[in-house]
Amino acid sequence: MQKYLLNTLFILSITLFSVNSLAINIPACDTSACKNYFKLYKKYSKAGYADAMTTLGDLYFNGHGTDKNTDKALKEYRKGAKYGSVNGQYKTAMIYLTNKDHKDIAKGVKYLEKAARGKSKESAFLLGVIFYKKDFYKRDFERSDKWLTKAYQANKNDSADFISLIDEENELNITNYPKLLAAIASSPLPLAEEEQTLNASVQHTPQIQQAQIQQAQKHQSYNNSNLVSAQDNDMEVITITTTLHDMFSAQIDSLRGSYPQKGATNTGSRIVGNTCQKNLSCGEPNREDFIRLVRQLM
């Protein structure tokens, strides 16, 4: 039963992160306006703008101003990824991980790691899950610990349910997850029911000073009383106040006033792309749906 829950949770995580990673719906469209924006993004993609490459990938993927074409979408996402778009890196990974015609787990993991190094907490979480799984890619507790810790530190809520499942499997211990347990000790899980994970961690990890964990637990009531504000601080809130094509226009205007990443003297891993708020198709999964569905499964 537990194995089924883990498998289902993993599939659910992949689905939510891939489907809901688009904060703005980009529908299929063949009007003259849609075709014009497609031509503009194609122009700026060819000129070497990483954000234009990634958005052009979205247009191909959804058939906005052009025919749907996953092959061309992947090509544009990869170009955007190459020139520093974290969103392009993430979307390239998701195609490799979820699309049956392009399935390549090793490449998907590689691009997820690039995006995670660019501060994508969704990518960090998925890497933590992938490296925990026995039968998906390569089980590696050290790498799972690394990425789950980063995901936990970036946003506890999105990783808490999965951490609880690891604990129920008796694999949340000092040998497998030293960094994650240290992070939990210094910053306890924010939801009251998840205190069980913290208590279990004390039993599993005598090497961690129990006094430190107990001190953190004393502050649990304070953390709970400030849960709303804590969640607000963790979440990236994107307020949509305009139409999709207005946002296309705004992004194109910003491209006109900037230099393309392709051909720039400072390239490679030092380019991290724009923040989430500045990307048209960047956003978090729906937090309420994620938590509700996971709890239903558990």
C-alpha positions as CSV (number, residue, x, y, z in Angstrom):
1,M,0.0,0.0,0.0
2,Q,2.8,2.4,0.9
3,K,4.6,1.7,-2.3
4,Y,1.4,2.5,-4.2
5,L,1.0,5.8,-2.3
6,L,4.6,6.8,-3.1
7,N,4.2,5.9,-6.8
8,T,0.9,7.8,-7.0
9,L,2.4,10.8,-5.2
10,F,5.3,10.9,-7.6
11,I,3.0,10.8,-10.6
12,L,0.8,13.5,-9.1
13,S,3.8,15.7,-8.4
14,I,5.0,15.4,-11.9
15,T,1.5,16.1,-13.3
16,L,0.8,19.1,-11.1
17,F,4.2,20.7,-11.7
18,S,4.1,20.1,-15.5
19,V,0.5,21.1,-16.0
20,N,0.3,24.0,-13.6
21,S,3.7,25.5,-14.2
22,L,2.0,27.8,-16.7
23,A,0.5,30.6,-14.5
24,I,-1.1,32.1,-17.6
25,N,-3.1,29.9,-20.0
26,I,-1.8,30.2,-23.5
27,P,-4.6,28.7,-25.7
28,A,-4.5,27.4,-29.2
29,C,-5.2,30.3,-31.6
30,D,-5.0,31.1,-35.3
31,T,-6.2,34.7,-35.4
32,S,-4.1,37.3,-37.2
33,A,-3.2,38.8,-33.8
34,C,-1.9,35.5,-32.5
35,K,0.0,34.9,-35.7
36,N,1.6,38.3,-35.5
37,Y,2.8,37.7,-31.9
38,F,4.2,34.3,-33.0
39,K,6.2,36.1,-35.8
40,L,7.5,38.7,-33.3
41,Y,8.7,36.0,-30.9
42,K,10.3,34.0,-33.7
43,K,12.2,37.2,-34.7
44,Y,13.5,37.8,-31.2
45,S,14.3,34.2,-30.7
46,K,16.5,34.2,-33.8
47,A,18.1,37.4,-32.5
48,G,19.2,35.5,-29.4
49,Y,16.9,36.5,-26.6
50,A,16.5,33.6,-24.1
51,D,13.1,34.7,-22.8
52,A,11.8,35.0,-26.3
53,M,13.0,31.5,-27.0
54,T,11.2,30.1,-24.1
55,T,7.9,31.9,-24.8
56,L,8.2,30.8,-28.5
57,G,8.4,27.3,-27.1
58,D,5.1,27.9,-25.3
59,L,3.5,29.1,-28.5
60,Y,4.6,26.0,-30.4
61,F,3.6,23.7,-27.5
62,N,0.1,25.2,-27.3
63,G,-0.4,26.0,-31.0
64,H,-0.8,29.8,-30.4
65,G,-0.3,31.6,-33.7
66,T,1.1,28.4,-35.3
67,D,0.4,24.7,-35.5
68,K,1.1,22.7,-32.3
69,N,4.6,21.2,-32.6
70,T,6.2,19.6,-29.6
71,D,9.5,19.0,-31.5
72,K,9.9,22.7,-32.2
73,A,8.7,23.6,-28.7
74,L,11.5,21.4,-27.3
75,K,14.0,23.0,-29.6
76,E,13.1,26.5,-28.4
77,Y,13.0,25.5,-24.8
78,R,16.5,24.0,-25.2
79,K,17.8,27.1,-26.8
80,G,16.3,29.2,-24.0
81,A,17.9,26.9,-21.5
82,K,21.2,27.1,-23.2
83,Y,21.3,30.9,-22.8
84,G,20.2,31.0,-19.2
85,S,16.4,30.8,-19.0
86,V,15.6,28.9,-15.9
87,N,12.0,28.5,-17.1
88,G,13.4,27.0,-20.4
89,Q,15.5,24.6,-18.4
90,Y,12.6,23.5,-16.4
91,K,10.2,23.1,-19.4
92,T,12.9,21.2,-21.3
93,A,13.2,18.8,-18.4
94,M,9.4,18.3,-18.1
95,I,9.2,17.3,-21.8
96,Y,12.0,14.8,-21.4
97,L,10.4,13.4,-18.2
98,T,6.7,13.3,-19.3
99,N,6.4,13.2,-23.1
100,K,6.3,9.7,-24.4
101,D,7.8,10.7,-27.8
102,H,10.8,12.5,-26.2
103,K,11.2,10.4,-23.0
104,D,14.8,10.6,-21.8
105,I,15.1,10.5,-18.0
106,A,18.8,11.2,-17.9
107,K,18.4,14.4,-20.0
108,G,15.4,15.4,-17.9
109,V,17.4,15.1,-14.7
110,K,20.2,17.1,-16.2
111,Y,18.0,20.0,-17.1
112,L,16.1,19.8,-13.8
113,E,19.5,20.2,-12.0
114,K,20.3,23.3,-14.1
115,A,16.9,24.8,-13.2
116,A,17.3,23.9,-9.6
117,R,20.7,25.6,-9.5
118,G,18.9,28.7,-10.9
119,K,16.6,28.7,-7.8
120,S,13.7,26.7,-9.2
121,K,12.2,25.1,-6.1
122,E,9.8,23.0,-8.2
123,S,12.9,21.5,-9.9
124,A,14.6,20.9,-6.6
125,F,11.6,19.1,-5.2
126,L,11.2,16.8,-8.2
127,L,14.9,16.0,-8.1
128,G,14.6,15.0,-4.4
129,V,11.7,12.7,-5.3
130,I,13.4,11.2,-8.4
131,F,16.6,10.4,-6.5
132,Y,14.6,8.9,-3.7
133,K,12.6,6.6,-5.9
134,K,14.0,3.0,-6.3
135,D,12.7,2.3,-9.8
136,F,12.6,5.6,-11.7
137,Y,16.1,6.6,-12.4
138,K,19.1,6.1,-10.0
139,R,18.4,6.0,-6.3
140,D,20.9,8.3,-4.6
141,F,20.2,9.4,-1.1
142,E,22.9,12.0,-1.1
143,R,21.5,13.8,-4.0
144,S,17.9,13.4,-2.8
145,D,19.0,14.9,0.5
146,K,20.6,17.8,-1.3
147,W,17.6,18.8,-3.4
148,L,14.9,18.0,-0.9
149,T,16.7,20.2,1.6
150,K,16.8,23.1,-0.9
151,A,13.1,22.5,-1.7
152,Y,12.2,22.4,2.0
153,Q,14.1,25.6,2.7
154,A,12.5,27.4,-0.2
155,N,9.0,26.3,0.7
156,K,8.2,23.8,3.4
157,N,4.6,23.2,2.4
158,D,5.3,21.7,-1.0
159,S,7.7,19.1,0.4
160,A,6.2,18.3,3.8
161,D,3.8,15.5,2.6
162,F,6.6,13.7,0.7
163,I,9.0,14.0,3.7
164,S,6.3,12.4,5.9
165,L,6.1,9.5,3.5
166,I,9.8,9.0,3.6
167,D,9.6,9.0,7.4
168,E,6.8,6.4,7.3
169,E,9.2,4.2,5.2
170,N,11.8,4.5,8.0
171,E,14.2,6.1,5.6
172,L,14.3,9.6,7.1
173,N,17.4,9.1,9.2
174,I,20.8,10.7,9.7
175,T,22.5,8.4,7.3
176,N,20.2,9.1,4.4
177,Y,19.1,12.7,5.0
178,P,21.5,14.6,7.3
179,K,21.1,17.9,5.6
180,L,17.3,17.7,5.5
181,L,17.0,16.7,9.2
182,A,19.3,19.6,10.1
183,A,17.0,21.9,8.2
184,I,13.9,20.5,9.9
185,A,15.6,20.9,13.3
186,S,16.4,24.6,12.7
187,S,13.0,25.4,11.0
188,P,10.2,22.9,11.9
189,L,7.5,21.9,9.6
190,P,4.8,24.6,9.5
191,L,1.7,22.4,9.9
192,A,0.7,20.9,13.2
193,E,0.1,17.4,12.0
194,E,3.5,17.3,10.5
195,E,5.1,17.5,13.9
196,Q,4.9,13.7,13.9
197,T,7.7,13.8,11.2
198,L,9.8,15.9,13.5
199,N,9.3,13.6,16.5
200,A,10.1,10.6,14.4
201,S,13.3,12.3,13.3
202,V,14.5,12.5,16.9
203,Q,14.1,8.8,17.2
204,H,15.8,8.0,14.0
205,T,18.7,10.4,14.4
206,P,20.3,10.3,17.9
207,Q,23.4,12.1,16.4
208,I,21.3,15.3,16.0
209,Q,21.1,17.1,19.3
210,Q,17.6,16.4,20.6
211,A,17.7,19.6,22.6
212,Q,18.0,21.6,19.4
213,I,15.0,19.9,17.9
214,Q,13.0,20.2,21.2
215,Q,13.8,23.9,21.3
216,A,12.5,24.2,17.8
217,Q,9.3,22.4,18.8
218,K,8.7,24.9,21.6
219,H,8.3,27.5,18.9
220,Q,5.8,25.4,17.0
221,S,2.8,27.2,18.5
222,Y,4.3,30.5,17.5
223,N,4.9,29.2,14.0
224,N,1.3,28.0,13.8
225,S,-0.1,31.3,15.0
226,N,1.9,33.0,12.2
227,L,1.1,30.4,9.6
228,V,-0.7,32.7,7.3
229,S,2.1,35.2,7.1
230,A,4.7,32.5,6.8
231,Q,2.9,31.0,3.9
232,D,2.6,34.4,2.3
233,N,6.4,34.8,2.6
234,D,7.0,31.4,1.0
235,M,4.7,31.9,-1.9
236,E,5.4,33.8,-5.1
237,V,2.1,35.6,-5.8
238,I,1.5,36.6,-9.4
239,T,-1.5,38.9,-9.9
240,I,-2.8,38.9,-13.5
241,T,-4.4,42.3,-14.2
242,T,-4.2,42.3,-18.0
243,T,-4.7,40.2,-21.1
244,L,-2.4,37.6,-22.5
245,H,-1.5,39.7,-25.5
246,D,-1.0,42.8,-23.4
247,M,1.6,40.8,-21.5
248,F,3.1,39.6,-24.8
249,S,3.4,43.3,-25.8
250,A,5.0,44.2,-22.5
251,Q,7.6,41.4,-22.8
252,I,8.4,42.3,-26.4
253,D,8.9,46.0,-25.3
254,S,11.3,44.8,-22.6
255,L,13.2,42.7,-25.2
256,R,13.6,45.8,-27.4
257,G,15.3,47.6,-24.5
258,S,17.8,44.9,-23.6
259,Y,20.6,42.9,-25.1
260,P,20.3,39.3,-26.4
261,Q,21.9,36.6,-24.3
262,K,23.2,34.8,-27.3
263,G,26.6,36.2,-28.2
264,A,27.0,38.1,-24.9
265,T,30.5,38.1,-23.5
266,N,29.3,36.8,-20.1
267,T,27.5,33.5,-21.0
268,G,27.1,30.0,-19.6
269,S,26.3,29.1,-16.1
270,R,26.6,32.7,-14.9
271,I,23.4,33.6,-16.7
272,V,20.5,32.7,-14.5
273,G,17.5,34.3,-16.4
274,N,14.8,36.5,-15.1
275,T,12.9,36.1,-11.8
276,C,9.6,34.3,-11.8
277,Q,7.6,37.5,-11.7
278,K,9.2,38.7,-14.9
279,N,8.5,35.5,-16.9
280,L,5.2,35.3,-18.8
281,S,4.8,31.5,-18.3
282,C,6.3,31.1,-14.9
283,G,4.4,30.2,-11.7
284,E,3.9,27.8,-8.9
285,P,1.6,24.8,-8.9
286,N,-1.8,25.4,-7.4
287,R,-0.9,24.9,-3.7
288,E,-4.4,24.2,-2.4
289,D,-5.1,21.5,-5.1
290,F,-1.7,19.9,-4.5
291,I,-2.2,19.6,-0.7
292,R,-5.8,18.5,-1.0
293,L,-5.1,15.8,-3.5
294,V,-2.0,14.5,-1.6
295,R,-4.0,14.3,1.6
296,Q,-6.8,12.4,-0.2
297,L,-4.2,9.9,-1.3
298,M,-2.7,9.6,2.2
